[in-house]
């Protein structure tokens, strides 16, 4: 691993780019104080919007204030928000960090498509890390995983305090849920904690790695507000009877700097892409994110 001090200047440049560019019961909805200068979130209004859009049993949304590291809003019961779930494609965040840090991949390195038909036509291309991440190219990251290997994953996941920290199952599928033999899990609250430590550069990765992944996480910019994130969808049960959808990331605006994670698990769980659309809309209606 390369010494952290070598990358301080590069980190500053990249992190500036990354940052600039069924109803629930009352006890399931809480608002905690955030930073003193940060406008309070209207918890009741946001909860009503979520109830009307995608909320209910099996749904959790957590928001953490980046300035204080404190949870400032939660939708869902504590049991739901602490439930261990497969990370699905949100694991591409950790996978990118580990792959870069271990020298298995480089930011601009192109991994060639082998010509075999893929589940999605958009995956049938040669791609570098950013393209593979944006298109959520599972086979691309599976190639990387086979090069990283189970021993390195075991070591790095524990160092990063990522979810259960145990890459149980096939080395190229352990994050994709029990239906394919994957045993790695993470809760919704653990997702926000992991992201908060990533953006604070408090993971066990070198600063340039952290900044590179923060940059590719950027999803959309509206005015002076930047949304970053990654979706994920997979089965949460070995028999495929239930699914989990994820959208995790960061909302950085002139008024607030938040990390968030939303999960929905159940027989009728929305896929991550749909959660992404609905949560962006909910944030906009609640005044946390500009309207289009």
C-alpha positions as YAML, in Angstrom:
chain: A
units: angstrom
residues:
- id: 1
  name: UNK
  ca: [0.00, 0.00, 0.00]
- id: 2
  name: UNK
  ca: [1.38, 3.42, -0.94]
- id: 3
  name: UNK
  ca: [2.02, 5.94, 1.87]
- id: 4
  name: UNK
  ca: [-0.88, 8.34, 2.37]
- id: 5
  name: UNK
  ca: [1.15, 11.56, 2.39]
- id: 6
  name: UNK
  ca: [2.18, 11.08, -1.25]
- id: 7
  name: UNK
  ca: [-1.35, 11.74, -2.38]
- id: 8
  name: UNK
  ca: [-2.49, 14.70, -0.29]
- id: 9
  name: UNK
  ca: [-2.42, 17.21, -3.16]
- id: 10
  name: UNK
  ca: [-4.10, 14.81, -5.60]
- id: 11
  name: UNK
  ca: [-6.68, 14.01, -2.94]
- id: 12
  name: UNK
  ca: [-7.58, 17.67, -2.47]
- id: 13
  name: UNK
  ca: [-8.11, 18.21, -6.20]
- id: 14
  name: UNK
  ca: [-10.16, 15.05, -6.72]
- id: 15
  name: UNK
  ca: [-12.29, 15.46, -3.61]
- id: 16
  name: UNK
  ca: [-13.17, 19.05, -4.55]
- id: 17
  name: UNK
  ca: [-14.24, 17.72, -7.98]
- id: 18
  name: UNK
  ca: [-16.22, 14.92, -6.39]
- id: 19
  name: UNK
  ca: [-18.04, 17.28, -4.04]
- id: 20
  name: UNK
  ca: [-18.55, 20.23, -6.41]
- id: 21
  name: UNK
  ca: [-19.43, 18.75, -9.61]
- id: 22
  name: UNK
  ca: [-48.02, 1.36, 3.78]
- id: 23
  name: UNK
  ca: [-47.42, 4.11, 6.43]
- id: 24
  name: UNK
  ca: [-45.04, 3.83, 9.34]
- id: 25
  name: UNK
  ca: [-45.94, 4.44, 12.97]
- id: 26
  name: UNK
  ca: [-44.64, 7.52, 14.83]
- id: 27
  name: UNK
  ca: [-41.94, 5.48, 16.57]
- id: 28
  name: UNK
  ca: [-40.62, 4.46, 13.16]
- id: 29
  name: UNK
  ca: [-39.90, 8.08, 12.21]
- id: 30
  name: UNK
  ca: [-37.36, 10.13, 14.12]
- id: 31
  name: UNK
  ca: [-35.43, 13.36, 13.77]
- id: 32
  name: UNK
  ca: [-32.17, 13.92, 15.60]
- id: 33
  name: UNK
  ca: [-30.33, 17.26, 15.79]
- id: 34
  name: UNK
  ca: [-27.71, 17.84, 13.11]
- id: 35
  name: UNK
  ca: [-25.01, 20.47, 12.84]
- id: 36
  name: UNK
  ca: [-25.91, 23.76, 14.50]
- id: 37
  name: UNK
  ca: [-25.70, 25.73, 11.25]
- id: 38
  name: UNK
  ca: [-27.49, 23.14, 9.14]
- id: 39
  name: UNK
  ca: [-31.20, 23.80, 8.52]
- id: 40
  name: UNK
  ca: [-33.40, 21.26, 10.27]
- id: 41
  name: UNK
  ca: [-35.04, 18.56, 8.16]
- id: 42
  name: UNK
  ca: [-38.83, 18.58, 8.28]
- id: 43
  name: UNK
  ca: [-39.11, 14.98, 9.37]
- id: 44
  name: UNK
  ca: [-42.89, 14.74, 9.28]
- id: 45
  name: UNK
  ca: [-43.09, 16.19, 5.77]
- id: 46
  name: UNK
  ca: [-40.36, 13.89, 4.44]
- id: 47
  name: UNK
  ca: [-41.98, 10.87, 6.08]
- id: 48
  name: UNK
  ca: [-45.37, 11.68, 4.53]
- id: 49
  name: UNK
  ca: [-43.74, 11.96, 1.10]
- id: 50
  name: UNK
  ca: [-41.97, 8.62, 1.52]
- id: 51
  name: UNK
  ca: [-45.17, 6.97, 2.77]
- id: 52
  name: UNK
  ca: [-46.94, 8.10, -0.40]
- id: 53
  name: UNK
  ca: [-44.12, 7.08, -2.75]
- id: 54
  name: UNK
  ca: [-42.43, 3.86, -1.65]
- id: 55
  name: UNK
  ca: [-42.44, 3.51, 2.14]
- id: 56
  name: UNK
  ca: [-43.96, 0.96, 4.45]
- id: 57
  name: UNK
  ca: [-42.81, -2.23, 6.13]
- id: 58
  name: UNK
  ca: [-39.46, -3.42, 4.84]
- id: 59
  name: UNK
  ca: [-38.28, 0.10, 3.94]
- id: 60
  name: UNK
  ca: [-35.50, 1.98, 5.70]
- id: 61
  name: UNK
  ca: [-33.96, 5.37, 4.92]
- id: 62
  name: UNK
  ca: [-31.16, 6.84, 7.00]
- id: 63
  name: UNK
  ca: [-29.56, 10.28, 6.63]
- id: 64
  name: UNK
  ca: [-26.31, 11.19, 8.38]
- id: 65
  name: UNK
  ca: [-24.94, 14.71, 8.67]
- id: 66
  name: UNK
  ca: [-21.39, 14.76, 7.31]
- id: 67
  name: UNK
  ca: [-20.31, 17.64, 9.58]
- id: 68
  name: UNK
  ca: [-21.21, 15.85, 12.80]
- id: 69
  name: UNK
  ca: [-21.40, 12.18, 11.80]
- id: 70
  name: UNK
  ca: [-24.81, 12.03, 13.48]
- id: 71
  name: UNK
  ca: [-27.93, 10.41, 12.11]
- id: 72
  name: UNK
  ca: [-30.35, 13.27, 11.46]
- id: 73
  name: UNK
  ca: [-33.28, 11.34, 10.02]
- id: 74
  name: UNK
  ca: [-34.48, 7.75, 9.92]
- id: 75
  name: UNK
  ca: [-37.52, 6.19, 8.29]
- id: 76
  name: UNK
  ca: [-38.28, 2.63, 9.34]
- id: 77
  name: UNK
  ca: [-38.05, 0.55, 12.48]
- id: 78
  name: UNK
  ca: [-34.72, -0.16, 14.16]
- id: 79
  name: UNK
  ca: [-35.15, -3.83, 13.26]
- id: 80
  name: UNK
  ca: [-35.57, -2.95, 9.57]
- id: 81
  name: UNK
  ca: [-32.64, -0.53, 9.53]
- id: 82
  name: UNK
  ca: [-30.32, -3.01, 11.27]
- id: 83
  name: UNK
  ca: [-31.40, -6.03, 9.20]
- id: 84
  name: UNK
  ca: [-28.40, -7.73, 7.49]
- id: 85
  name: UNK
  ca: [-28.99, -7.72, 3.73]
- id: 86
  name: UNK
  ca: [-26.87, -8.63, 0.71]
- id: 87
  name: UNK
  ca: [-25.21, -5.46, -0.63]
- id: 88
  name: UNK
  ca: [-25.89, -6.45, -4.26]
- id: 89
  name: UNK
  ca: [-24.29, -3.97, -6.67]
- id: 90
  name: UNK
  ca: [-23.70, -1.33, -3.99]
- id: 91
  name: UNK
  ca: [-20.66, -3.51, -3.23]
- id: 92
  name: UNK
  ca: [-19.09, -2.05, -6.37]
- id: 93
  name: UNK
  ca: [-18.10, 0.88, -4.15]
- id: 94
  name: UNK
  ca: [-16.00, -1.33, -1.87]
- id: 95
  name: UNK
  ca: [-14.91, -3.50, -4.80]
- id: 96
  name: UNK
  ca: [-13.55, -0.44, -6.61]
- id: 97
  name: UNK
  ca: [-11.69, 0.73, -3.51]
- id: 98
  name: UNK
  ca: [-10.08, -2.67, -2.97]
- id: 99
  name: UNK
  ca: [-9.29, -3.26, -6.64]
- id: 100
  name: UNK
  ca: [-7.57, 0.11, -6.98]
- id: 101
  name: UNK
  ca: [-5.75, -0.12, -3.67]
- id: 102
  name: UNK
  ca: [-4.42, -3.60, -4.43]
- id: 103
  name: UNK
  ca: [-3.24, -2.55, -7.89]
- id: 104
  name: UNK
  ca: [-5.54, -5.04, -9.62]
- id: 105
  name: UNK
  ca: [-7.10, -2.21, -11.65]
- id: 106
  name: UNK
  ca: [-6.08, 1.32, -12.58]
- id: 107
  name: UNK
  ca: [-8.56, 4.19, -13.03]
- id: 108
  name: UNK
  ca: [-8.19, 4.37, -16.82]
- id: 109
  name: UNK
  ca: [-7.34, 0.73, -17.52]
- id: 110
  name: UNK
  ca: [-9.68, -0.89, -20.06]
- id: 111
  name: UNK
  ca: [-10.79, -4.48, -19.49]
- id: 112
  name: UNK
  ca: [-11.88, -6.02, -22.76]
- id: 113
  name: UNK
  ca: [-15.19, -7.76, -23.33]
- id: 114
  name: UNK
  ca: [-14.57, -11.44, -24.12]
- id: 115
  name: UNK
  ca: [-17.25, -11.50, -26.82]
- id: 116
  name: UNK
  ca: [-19.67, -13.70, -24.86]
- id: 117
  name: UNK
  ca: [-23.33, -12.62, -24.70]
- id: 118
  name: UNK
  ca: [-24.18, -10.79, -21.47]
- id: 119
  name: UNK
  ca: [-27.39, -10.29, -19.52]
- id: 120
  name: UNK
  ca: [-27.49, -6.68, -20.75]
- id: 121
  name: UNK
  ca: [-26.36, -5.40, -24.15]
- id: 122
  name: UNK
  ca: [-24.84, -2.37, -22.40]
- id: 123
  name: UNK
  ca: [-22.31, -4.73, -20.80]
- id: 124
  name: UNK
  ca: [-21.01, -6.01, -24.14]
- id: 125
  name: UNK
  ca: [-18.24, -3.43, -24.45]
- id: 126
  name: UNK
  ca: [-14.63, -2.82, -23.49]
- id: 127
  name: UNK
  ca: [-14.75, -0.66, -20.36]
- id: 128
  name: UNK
  ca: [-12.63, 1.18, -17.82]
- id: 129
  name: UNK
  ca: [-13.56, 1.49, -14.14]
- id: 130
  name: UNK
  ca: [-15.83, 4.53, -14.47]
- id: 131
  name: UNK
  ca: [-17.81, 3.06, -17.37]
- id: 132
  name: UNK
  ca: [-18.14, -0.32, -15.65]
- id: 133
  name: UNK
  ca: [-19.28, 1.40, -12.45]
- id: 134
  name: UNK
  ca: [-21.81, 3.67, -14.13]
- id: 135
  name: UNK
  ca: [-23.27, 0.77, -16.14]
- id: 136
  name: UNK
  ca: [-23.07, -1.56, -13.11]
- id: 137
  name: UNK
  ca: [-21.30, -4.18, -15.23]
- id: 138
  name: UNK
  ca: [-21.39, -7.30, -13.06]
- id: 139
  name: UNK
  ca: [-19.10, -9.46, -15.29]
- id: 140
  name: UNK
  ca: [-16.44, -6.69, -15.32]
- id: 141
  name: UNK
  ca: [-16.30, -6.61, -11.54]
- id: 142
  name: UNK
  ca: [-16.39, -10.41, -11.35]
- id: 143
  name: UNK
  ca: [-13.17, -10.49, -13.36]
- id: 144
  name: UNK
  ca: [-11.64, -8.06, -10.90]
- id: 145
  name: UNK
  ca: [-12.89, -10.14, -7.95]
- id: 146
  name: UNK
  ca: [-11.22, -13.30, -9.24]
- id: 147
  name: UNK
  ca: [-7.92, -11.42, -9.39]
- id: 148
  name: UNK
  ca: [-8.32, -9.99, -5.89]
- id: 149
  name: UNK
  ca: [-9.03, -13.38, -4.34]
- id: 150
  name: UNK
  ca: [-10.82, -14.47, -1.13]
- id: 151
  name: UNK
  ca: [-7.89, -13.99, 1.26]
- id: 152
  name: UNK
  ca: [-7.42, -10.36, 0.25]
- id: 153
  name: UNK
  ca: [-11.16, -9.71, 0.50]
- id: 154
  name: UNK
  ca: [-11.25, -11.19, 4.01]
- id: 155
  name: UNK
  ca: [-8.40, -8.94, 5.11]
- id: 156
  name: UNK
  ca: [-9.59, -5.73, 3.45]
- id: 157
  name: UNK
  ca: [-13.29, -6.03, 4.39]
- id: 158
  name: UNK
  ca: [-12.35, -6.42, 8.04]
- id: 159
  name: UNK
  ca: [-9.97, -3.45, 7.81]
- id: 160
  name: UNK
  ca: [-12.74, -1.37, 6.27]
- id: 161
  name: UNK
  ca: [-15.31, -2.64, 8.80]
- id: 162
  name: UNK
  ca: [-17.66, -3.35, 5.92]
- id: 163
  name: UNK
  ca: [-20.90, -5.04, 6.98]
- id: 164
  name: UNK
  ca: [-20.44, -8.61, 8.20]
- id: 165
  name: UNK
  ca: [-16.87, -8.48, 6.85]
- id: 166
  name: UNK
  ca: [-17.03, -12.09, 5.72]
- id: 167
  name: UNK
  ca: [-16.93, -12.84, 1.95]
- id: 168
  name: UNK
  ca: [-18.76, -16.15, 2.25]
- id: 169
  name: UNK
  ca: [-19.44, -17.90, -1.06]
- id: 170
  name: UNK
  ca: [-17.92, -17.85, -4.54]
- id: 171
  name: UNK
  ca: [-15.26, -15.16, -4.86]
- id: 172
  name: UNK
  ca: [-17.07, -13.59, -7.82]
- id: 173
  name: UNK
  ca: [-20.58, -13.72, -6.32]
- id: 174
  name: UNK
  ca: [-20.37, -13.41, -2.53]
- id: 175
  name: UNK
  ca: [-21.97, -9.91, -2.57]
- id: 176
  name: UNK
  ca: [-24.87, -10.89, -4.86]
- id: 177
  name: UNK
  ca: [-27.10, -12.62, -2.32]
- id: 178
  name: UNK
  ca: [-27.94, -16.11, -1.10]
- id: 179
  name: UNK
  ca: [-29.66, -17.18, -4.33]
- id: 180
  name: UNK
  ca: [-26.18, -17.47, -5.92]
- id: 181
  name: UNK
  ca: [-24.44, -18.60, -2.74]
- id: 182
  name: UNK
  ca: [-23.37, -15.16, -1.53]
- id: 183
  name: UNK
  ca: [-23.15, -14.67, 2.22]
- id: 184
  name: UNK
  ca: [-21.81, -11.12, 2.68]
- id: 185
  name: UNK
  ca: [-24.35, -8.84, 4.37]
- id: 186
  name: UNK
  ca: [-24.65, -5.20, 5.40]
- id: 187
  name: UNK
  ca: [-27.43, -3.25, 7.13]
- id: 188
  name: UNK
  ca: [-28.81, 0.08, 5.96]
- id: 189
  name: UNK
  ca: [-27.23, 1.88, 8.91]
- id: 190
  name: UNK
  ca: [-23.91, 0.18, 8.16]
- id: 191
  name: UNK
  ca: [-24.14, 1.48, 4.60]
- id: 192
  name: UNK
  ca: [-24.38, 5.10, 5.78]
- id: 193
  name: UNK
  ca: [-21.57, 4.57, 8.29]
- id: 194
  name: UNK
  ca: [-19.34, 3.11, 5.56]
- id: 195
  name: UNK
  ca: [-20.07, 6.02, 3.21]
- id: 196
  name: UNK
  ca: [-19.49, 8.60, 5.93]
- id: 197
  name: UNK
  ca: [-16.06, 7.10, 6.62]
- id: 198
  name: UNK
  ca: [-15.31, 6.97, 2.90]
- id: 199
  name: UNK
  ca: [-16.01, 10.68, 2.40]
- id: 200
  name: UNK
  ca: [-14.06, 11.51, 5.58]
- id: 201
  name: UNK
  ca: [-11.12, 9.47, 4.22]
- id: 202
  name: UNK
  ca: [-11.23, 7.22, 7.29]
- id: 203
  name: UNK
  ca: [-11.10, 3.88, 5.49]
- id: 204
  name: UNK
  ca: [-7.98, 1.77, 5.14]
- id: 205
  name: UNK
  ca: [-7.45, 2.90, 1.53]
- id: 206
  name: UNK
  ca: [-4.93, 5.43, 0.28]
- id: 207
  name: UNK
  ca: [-6.29, 8.94, -0.34]
- id: 208
  name: UNK
  ca: [-6.00, 8.83, -4.13]
- id: 209
  name: UNK
  ca: [-8.04, 5.62, -4.22]
- id: 210
  name: UNK
  ca: [-10.70, 7.19, -2.00]
- id: 211
  name: UNK
  ca: [-10.87, 10.34, -4.11]
- id: 212
  name: UNK
  ca: [-11.08, 8.37, -7.36]
- id: 213
  name: UNK
  ca: [-14.07, 6.36, -6.11]
- id: 214
  name: UNK
  ca: [-15.75, 9.50, -4.70]
- id: 215
  name: UNK
  ca: [-15.48, 11.04, -8.16]
- id: 216
  name: UNK
  ca: [-17.00, 8.10, -10.05]
- id: 217
  name: UNK
  ca: [-19.84, 7.98, -7.52]
- id: 218
  name: UNK
  ca: [-21.12, 11.36, -8.74]
- id: 219
  name: UNK
  ca: [-24.53, 10.76, -10.30]
- id: 220
  name: UNK
  ca: [-26.18, 14.13, -11.02]
- id: 221
  name: UNK
  ca: [-25.61, 17.85, -10.52]
- id: 222
  name: UNK
  ca: [-28.45, 20.37, -10.22]
- id: 223
  name: UNK
  ca: [-27.23, 23.93, -9.79]
- id: 224
  name: UNK
  ca: [-24.87, 23.92, -6.80]
- id: 225
  name: UNK
  ca: [-26.14, 20.57, -5.47]
- id: 226
  name: UNK
  ca: [-24.44, 17.27, -6.22]
- id: 227
  name: UNK
  ca: [-25.97, 13.81, -5.83]
- id: 228
  name: UNK
  ca: [-23.67, 10.78, -5.69]
- id: 229
  name: UNK
  ca: [-24.72, 7.18, -5.38]
- id: 230
  name: UNK
  ca: [-24.95, 3.56, -6.40]
- id: 231
  name: UNK
  ca: [-27.96, 1.33, -6.89]
- id: 232
  name: UNK
  ca: [-28.26, -2.39, -6.23]
- id: 233
  name: UNK
  ca: [-30.84, -5.14, -6.65]
- id: 234
  name: UNK
  ca: [-30.68, -8.86, -5.90]
- id: 235
  name: UNK
  ca: [-32.49, -11.66, -4.11]
- id: 236
  name: UNK
  ca: [-32.44, -11.60, -0.32]
- id: 237
  name: UNK
  ca: [-33.52, -15.24, 0.00]
- id: 238
  name: UNK
  ca: [-31.90, -18.42, -1.27]
- id: 239
  name: UNK
  ca: [-35.12, -19.49, -3.01]
- id: 240
  name: UNK
  ca: [-35.47, -16.15, -4.80]
- id: 241
  name: UNK
  ca: [-38.82, -15.43, -3.14]
- id: 242
  name: UNK
  ca: [-37.81, -11.99, -1.81]
- id: 243
  name: UNK
  ca: [-35.62, -9.20, -3.15]
- id: 244
  name: UNK
  ca: [-33.80, -6.16, -1.86]
- id: 245
  name: UNK
  ca: [-33.36, -2.84, -3.65]
- id: 246
  name: UNK
  ca: [-30.72, -0.27, -2.67]
- id: 247
  name: UNK
  ca: [-29.79, 3.34, -3.42]
- id: 248
  name: UNK
  ca: [-26.89, 4.64, -1.33]
- id: 249
  name: UNK
  ca: [-24.83, 7.78, -1.65]
- id: 250
  name: UNK
  ca: [-24.34, 11.43, -0.79]
- id: 251
  name: UNK
  ca: [-26.35, 14.65, -1.17]
- id: 252
  name: UNK
  ca: [-24.11, 17.71, -1.03]
- id: 253
  name: UNK
  ca: [-25.82, 21.11, -1.32]
- id: 254
  name: UNK
  ca: [-25.04, 24.64, -0.12]
- id: 255
  name: UNK
  ca: [-27.34, 24.00, 2.87]
- id: 256
  name: UNK
  ca: [-26.48, 20.42, 3.76]
- id: 257
  name: UNK
  ca: [-23.96, 17.64, 3.31]
- id: 258
  name: UNK
  ca: [-25.62, 14.28, 3.92]
- id: 259
  name: UNK
  ca: [-24.83, 10.64, 3.31]
- id: 260
  name: UNK
  ca: [-27.83, 8.39, 2.85]
- id: 261
  name: UNK
  ca: [-28.91, 4.81, 2.31]
- id: 262
  name: UNK
  ca: [-32.34, 3.52, 1.40]
- id: 263
  name: UNK
  ca: [-33.26, -0.14, 1.27]
- id: 264
  name: UNK
  ca: [-36.49, -1.94, 0.47]
- id: 265
  name: UNK
  ca: [-36.78, -5.66, 1.13]
- id: 266
  name: UNK
  ca: [-39.66, -8.04, 0.49]
- id: 267
  name: UNK
  ca: [-41.67, -9.92, -2.09]
- id: 268
  name: UNK
  ca: [-42.60, -6.68, -3.84]
- id: 269
  name: UNK
  ca: [-39.44, -4.70, -3.19]
- id: 270
  name: UNK
  ca: [-38.69, -2.02, -5.75]
- id: 271
  name: UNK
  ca: [-35.42, -2.42, -7.70]
- id: 272
  name: UNK
  ca: [-32.61, -0.02, -6.93]
- id: 273
  name: UNK
  ca: [-33.11, 2.05, -10.09]
- id: 274
  name: UNK
  ca: [-36.72, 2.74, -9.14]
- id: 275
  name: UNK
  ca: [-35.74, 3.62, -5.56]
- id: 276
  name: UNK
  ca: [-33.19, 6.04, -6.98]
- id: 277
  name: UNK
  ca: [-35.87, 7.84, -9.00]
- id: 278
  name: UNK
  ca: [-38.38, 7.93, -6.16]
- id: 279
  name: UNK
  ca: [-35.95, 9.06, -3.48]
- id: 280
  name: UNK
  ca: [-34.63, 11.87, -5.69]
- id: 281
  name: UNK
  ca: [-38.23, 12.99, -6.17]
- id: 282
  name: UNK
  ca: [-38.90, 12.74, -2.41]
- id: 283
  name: UNK
  ca: [-35.79, 14.78, -1.64]
- id: 284
  name: UNK
  ca: [-36.90, 17.43, -4.13]
- id: 285
  name: UNK
  ca: [-40.42, 17.63, -2.71]
- id: 286
  name: UNK
  ca: [-38.98, 17.94, 0.79]
- id: 287
  name: UNK
  ca: [-36.71, 20.80, -0.27]
- id: 288
  name: UNK
  ca: [-33.46, 18.88, 0.18]
- id: 289
  name: UNK
  ca: [-32.67, 18.63, -3.54]
- id: 290
  name: UNK
  ca: [-33.52, 21.08, -6.37]
- id: 291
  name: UNK
  ca: [-36.52, 20.33, -8.57]
- id: 292
  name: UNK
  ca: [-35.62, 19.53, -12.18]
...
